[in-house]
Amino acid sequence: MKVGYARVSTEDQSNEMQIAALKEAGCQMIFEESASGAQRDRPKLLEALKYLREGDVLVVWKMDRLARSLRQLIETVDHLGDQNVGFISLTEDINTTTAGGRLVFHVFGALAEYERALIGERTRSGLANAKAKGIRLGRPVALTDNQIQMAKKLKSSGGHSMQSIADQLGVSRSTLYRAIS
């Protein structure tokens, strides 16, 4: 059975063109909704995914109707494949029920994985470069050296609780413990 999913981003937009294309493609059941593609939890998409059975095919007018990012798309189509459910995108002419369609889809997946790896390499390189230049990375220091020395003196005097010292310095008790231990 072919099951369609149509989505527009706002209430002002219309699903009519998508619905017509899905019907023409032979969809017997169509789930439609108005929701941003960036939303992970889209009720009608979740309903459509639960409705699908082994051997069914999820059909969308365009891939970006199903997912906003390539990673999200790949995860969703992989999940469908695990359930022996096919995927068809009408505009991009991708059909995972055929060997060629699966190949094209997996090429997209390989390119997305490659892109993620490149981003990771560039990030690590940038961090190493910044470190080599002496740039301090990470969170800003909560307490200065003078504040730490003052906190240690207050603690050793015995007249102040850790909470009162932390309150005076404007930090949490756990931050104070980390700084003076």
Number of C-alpha atoms within 10 A of each C-alpha: 15 21 25 27 24 25 26 18 16 11 10 7 10 15 15 11 10 21 21 12 18 24 15 9 17 13 20 11 15 18 18 17 18 18 19 16 17 12 10 13 11 16 14 18 20 12 11 17 18 9 12 19 14 13 13 18 23 25 26 27 24 19 20 14 19 22 20 15 14 16 15 14 18 17 14 16 21 16 13 21 18 11 14 16 22 23 28 25 19 17 11 11 13 20 21 23 17 12 10 12 16 17 14 15 19 15 12 15 17 12 13 16 14 12 12 13 12 12 12 12 12 12 12 12 12 12 15 14 12 13 12 10 9 9 11 12 10 6 6 7 9 15 16 10 11 9 15 16 14 14 23 16 12 16 15 10 9 9 9 14 12 18 14 13 19 18 13 10 17 13 14 14 17 11 13 23 12 8 18 12 6
